[in-house]
Amino acid sequence: MNEKIVKKAREMEEQVKMKGEQVELNIPAKERKIIHLTLRDSEFVETVSEGEGEYRRIIIRPKM
C-alpha cells in the first residue's frame, strides 16, 4: 500500500476522533480503497463511499 495514503488515513482518523465530525475527501478510487482498507478495523471511525463518477468521495465518520 502507498504509505503516504495510509499516513493520511491515520491522520484523518485522529481528526475525526478528536473533533467528532466527519471528513469528506474527493480522491481517486485507488486511494479510497487504501483508506477503506486501512481504517476498516478502526475502533473509532467508519468509512463509506458516496456519489457517482467523478463526484464519488470517501466519508470518514465517527462510529456510532
N, C-alpha and C positions, 0 to 999 in steps of 0.2 A: 504494500500500500504506500501511497505517497505520504511521507512523514509530515510534510508541510500541512496537508489537509487534515491529517489526524491531529496534529497540534492545534489547528484552528477549531476542530470539533471539540476538543477538550476545553479550549478557552471559552467557546460558546456555551458548553455545558456548565462551566463555572459561572458565567454571566447569568444564565437563566436561573441557576440555583440561588445565586445571591440576590438577584432582583425580583425573582418570582414572575417574570414577564417573558413571553415567548419571543423568539428571534426568527425572522424570515430571511432566507438567503436565496437569491435568484442566481443559481450556479449551474454549470453543465451536469448532465446526467451522471457521468463518471464520478464527479466529485460528490454529488448527492449520495450515490451508492456507498462511497467510502465513509461518509458521515453517518449514514444509516448503520453500517456495519460496526463502526467504531463505538457508537452510542447505544447499540441495541441492548446491552446488559446494564446500562446505567441505572442506578438506584434513584436518580433524581430527575431525569428528563426522558421524554419520548420524542420520536421523530415521525413526521408524516410528510409526504409529498402531495402538493395540491396544484391544480391548474393544468393547462394543456399547452403542448408545443413549447414555443419559446417563452411562454409565461409560466411554465412549471417551476415551482420553487419548493424548497425544503423548509419545514417549520420545526423548530426545536422548542418544545414547551415543557413546563413543569409537569411531572407525573401527578395525577390526581389521587 
